[in-house]
Amino acid sequence: MRWTKTIQTIDVHCAGEIGRVISGGVLDVPGKTMAEKLAYINEQDDSLRRFLCSEPRGAPAGSFVLLVPATVPEADTGFLVLQPDQAHAMSGSNAICAVTAILETGMKPMLEPITEVVLDTAAGLVNAQAQCQNGKVTSVTLTMPTAFLTHQDVVIDTQKWGPVSFDVCFGGVFYALLDAPAMAMEIKPENARQLAMAGVEIRDLIDATMAVCHPLTPEIKGIAYAMWRSDESDGAVKTCTTMKPGRVDRSPCGTGSTANMAARYARGQVSLGGEVVSRSTIGSEFVSRLVGLEKVGPYQGLNIEVSGQGWIYGMAQLGLDPSDPFPEGFLVADVWGAGRD
């Protein structure tokens, strides 16, 4: 056997969402900052992302977490998220997967009861406080990138659904937040395909007509996802983040929960010190807390903590035979649908 590329992964899920943490085989990505590294993958060379995320090595569900050398001395590691559509600046579930892998495999010594891991992301430093017991990470609390709302109660006219109202918020990436009950949508597993395809299509319509860009980090731009939301009878928020090519996040979504906290704060539904439970399509939960306020350019920013747990379920080694006819993979509509790249 001869491989021209060899990559090792630690396979983790957080609240059901797969995050395969790359533990070997990639030295670094060009760029002086994590934002520059993100832009390099998305704008200059995304062959690694395609190699990993496309068939036959990848699948529509799940992400690969790329750990690279940090660009600032305060951080333990750099962090990028590779998904079937592009590389993303931040993901709460994938950050929890990364911290779990880093500590449970000894990349950084685990100290009980709490170990701190600092991630250098394109959206800013993310501090993770990992609760540890008997060699296991039992919970991770992330200090998320500062969240803010840019647009509230915007309406877009669509041919399929008529007028659709949404908020735009930043929670580590930009979200269009949709109210599921207002569009006669119910967030539950048997509706996942309908929610996913509608969410991706609405996201594309919004992104084509609305330009959004982070005021301090211009490399972070555009609507990453549309997320459905609805209020539960026990006070929790049901969430359903929709992702290309047409699937839903299995977790409650850390960046989405953070973005939704910004929208709730703007409406007076949560105040400083307040806590909200986010519940995913499959019933798994994150807890979000509003712990501070600060300005982000012209916007009112919110400092939010998100807590959840990850579980290692496997390890893998992926390689590229030089004769392989699909070095960057492929996408076929039977699995990837009309939303394929």
Buried (B, 14 or more C-beta within 10 A) or exposed (E): EEBEBEBBBBBBBBBBBBBBBBBEBBEEBEBEBBBBBBBBBBEEEBEBBBBBBBBEBBBBBBBBBBBBEBBEEEBBBBBBBBBBBBBBBBBBBBBBBBBBBBBBBEBBEBEEEEBEBBBBBBBBBBBBBBBBEEEBBEBBBBBBBBBBBBBBEBEBEBEEBEEBBBBBBBBBBBBBBBBBEEBEBBBEEEBBEEBBBBBBBBBBBBBEEBEBBBBEBEBBBBBBBBBBBBEEEEEBBBBBBBBBBBBBBBBBBBBBBBBBBBBBBBEEBBEEEBBBBBBBBBEBBBBBBBBBEEEBEEBBBBBBBBBBBBBBEEBEEBBBEEEBEEBBBEBEEEEBBEBBB
